[in-house]
Amino acid sequence: MYDRMIETSELASSIIVVLALLYLVAGLASPSWAFAPGRGAVVLRSGLAMVFAAVLFVGVIAYTHSRPDGPHSAKGYINDYFAEQGAPPAQPVP
């Protein structure tokens, strides 16, 4: 579940960045093509879209890594270590 969430957010962030770059190029060529009052507005909107894409991706990564059964949880790392050593998994401390 978490792997699919990460892949989907990666795809969504990539699409947002590509669209923001296309908007930036079109808007800098002619602000009327981007339906903007000026080039400054085009740069601001593109920058905000890219920041949104970064926040989206980092937020999903932080969420999935904070879950106890997530792909990079500390519990998973500890259990993997003990499995490699041939020992039983670590018991939780009460």
C-alpha positions in Angstrom: 0.0 0.0 0.0 2.7 2.5 1.0 4.8 1.7 -2.1 1.9 2.4 -4.4 1.2 5.7 -2.5 4.9 6.8 -3.0 4.8 5.9 -6.7 1.6 7.8 -7.2 2.8 10.9 -5.4 6.1 10.7 -7.4 4.1 10.6 -10.7 1.8 13.4 -9.6 4.7 15.6 -8.5 6.5 15.0 -11.8 3.4 15.9 -13.8 2.9 19.1 -11.8 6.6 20.1 -12.3 6.5 19.4 -16.1 3.2 21.4 -16.4 4.7 24.3 -14.4 7.8 24.3 -16.6 5.6 24.4 -19.8 3.6 27.2 -18.2 6.7 29.1 -17.4 8.1 28.8 -20.9 4.8 29.8 -22.5 4.3 32.6 -20.1 7.8 34.0 -20.5 7.4 33.9 -24.3 4.1 35.8 -24.1 2.2 36.3 -20.8 -1.1 36.4 -22.7 -0.6 32.7 -23.7 -0.5 31.9 -20.0 -3.5 34.2 -19.2 -1.3 36.2 -16.9 -1.0 40.0 -16.4 2.8 39.9 -16.7 5.9 37.8 -16.6 6.3 38.2 -12.8 2.9 36.5 -12.3 4.0 33.7 -14.5 7.2 33.1 -12.6 5.3 33.3 -9.3 2.6 30.8 -10.3 5.2 28.4 -11.7 7.3 28.6 -8.6 4.3 28.0 -6.3 3.3 25.0 -8.4 6.8 23.6 -8.1 6.8 24.2 -4.3 3.4 22.5 -4.1 4.8 19.5 -5.9 7.7 19.2 -3.6 5.6 19.6 -0.5 3.2 16.9 -1.8 6.0 14.4 -2.4 7.9 15.2 0.9 4.6 14.9 2.8 3.8 11.5 1.4 7.3 10.3 2.1 7.2 11.6 5.7 3.8 10.0 6.2 4.8 6.6 4.9 8.0 6.6 6.8 6.3 7.5 10.1 3.9 4.6 10.0 5.0 1.6 12.2 4.4 -0.8 9.3 5.8 1.6 6.7 8.6 0.7 4.2 11.3 2.4 6.3 10.1 2.1 9.9 12.7 1.6 12.6 10.9 -1.6 13.7 11.3 -3.0 10.2 15.0 -2.2 10.2 15.5 -3.8 13.6 13.6 -7.0 12.6 15.5 -7.2 9.3 18.8 -6.9 11.2 17.9 -9.7 13.6 16.6 -11.9 10.7 20.0 -11.5 9.0 21.8 -12.5 12.1 19.6 -15.6 12.5 18.1 -14.4 15.8 14.4 -13.9 16.6 12.9 -10.5 16.1 13.3 -7.9 18.8 10.6 -7.9 21.4 8.9 -4.6 22.1 9.8 -3.0 25.4 6.6 -2.6 27.6 
